[in-house]
Amino acid sequence: MSDRMATERPAEGAVVDAVVPFHVPALDARGRAVLLGDEIDAMLAAHDYPEPVARLLAEMAALTVILGTSLKFNGKLIVQTQSDGPVSLLVMDFSTPDAFRGYARFDAAMLQASIDAGETLPEQLLGKGLLALTIDQGPQMQRYQGIVQLDGASLQEVATAYFRQSEQIPTRIRLAVSQLVERGGNGPVRRWRAGGLIAQFLPEAPDRMRQADLPGGDAPQGAEPEKPDDDEAWAEVKALVATVEDDELTDENVGIYRLLYRLFHERGGGGFPVSPVIAHCTCSRERLHAVLSTFSAEEIAESTRDGRIRITCEFCSSDYEFDPQEFAAG
């Protein structure tokens, strides 16, 4: 399959709820593309988010999946925003090899004010704050965390800045979300779709990866940072990625392989086998029981309302109920 894209136009239709890695040797570029369909629908169906919040969380899901599927070990990638905008918190995590889940918190009054003002772009909903990417390789390994500022930029711009700041890898990211409206027995049925693409420049010679310096804190006001010329191969990759339209990333009739073919077939780029992904929450009654078993008697009492302990999972909205007497010995 990795050779076909270079020689013929792919015949596949939709590759949905999956990630396709790709490699363009002639341009020293690698990356991944994702299209989420029924699985993003399933994740969002667990919540009754207003449309702008659901759209933002779907975009965050596409970003987390294309980053999480690059992990080469058993573990988890957690992508989280904390900010002062109407949507104050987004949390997405990806558990290798294929499972993602997420939730959002928002201020209903601030959100409605933003909607009334027509300010529903991701950067407007998030406001200013932080985006953190945390890699968790398990209890025996130290977590790694990278943080980048949310400063009024879109998620794809912030993620690109993260790679420049933390990984120092020339990177371009595209994200898009759409809703399909289909006829149903009880009226229109709306289905979410989210897509994304990441392309990175990884030549054998590290000096070819040189990018413009980040502005220094002691630079004179108005001073322009040095802007070295892009490597020709990377300049071509950036130009190609810039041609990607939002609907190409989310349209099942285009599909991942057809999109990658359009972008890179003249350069011999190839797609690798599909990696399916699913929306899956790891919560369970057993896990929660184990956590509650560590509570002191005082903590159990504080968690009890009307004689029961009730817990709702923020990720999937599943409800759990416990008898506090089960933990009386704690």
Sequence and secondary structure as in RCSB ss.txt:
>XXXX:A:sequence
MSDRMATERPAEGAVVDAVVPFHVPALDARGRAVLLGDEIDAMLAAHDYPEPVARLLAEMAALTVILGTSLKFNG
KLIVQTQSDGPVSLLVMDFSTPDAFRGYARFDAAMLQASIDAGETLPEQLLGKGLLALTIDQGPQMQRYQGIVQL
DGASLQEVATAYFRQSEQIPTRIRLAVSQLVERGGNGPVRRWRAGGLIAQFLPEAPDRMRQADLPGGDAPQGAEP
EKPDDDEAWAEVKALVATVEDDELTDENVGIYRLLYRLFHERGGGGFPVSPVIAHCTCSRERLHAVLSTFSAEEI
AESTRDGRIRITCEFCSSDYEFDPQEFAAG
>XXXX:A:secstr
 TTGGGTS        SEEEEEEEGGGTEEEEEEEE HHHHHHHHTS   HHHHHHHHHHHHHHHHHHTT  SS 
EEEEEEEESSSEEEEEEEEETTTEEEEEEEE HHHHHHHHHTT  SHHHHH EEEEEEEEE  TTS  EEEEEEE
ES  HHHHHHHHIIIII   EEEEEEEEEEEEEETTEEEEEEEEEEEEEEE  SSGGGG       TTS TT   
      HHHHHHHHHHHT  HHHHH TTTHHHHHHHHHHGGGT EE   EE EE     HHHHHHHHTTS HHHH
HHH BTTBEEEE TTT  EEEE GGGGTT 
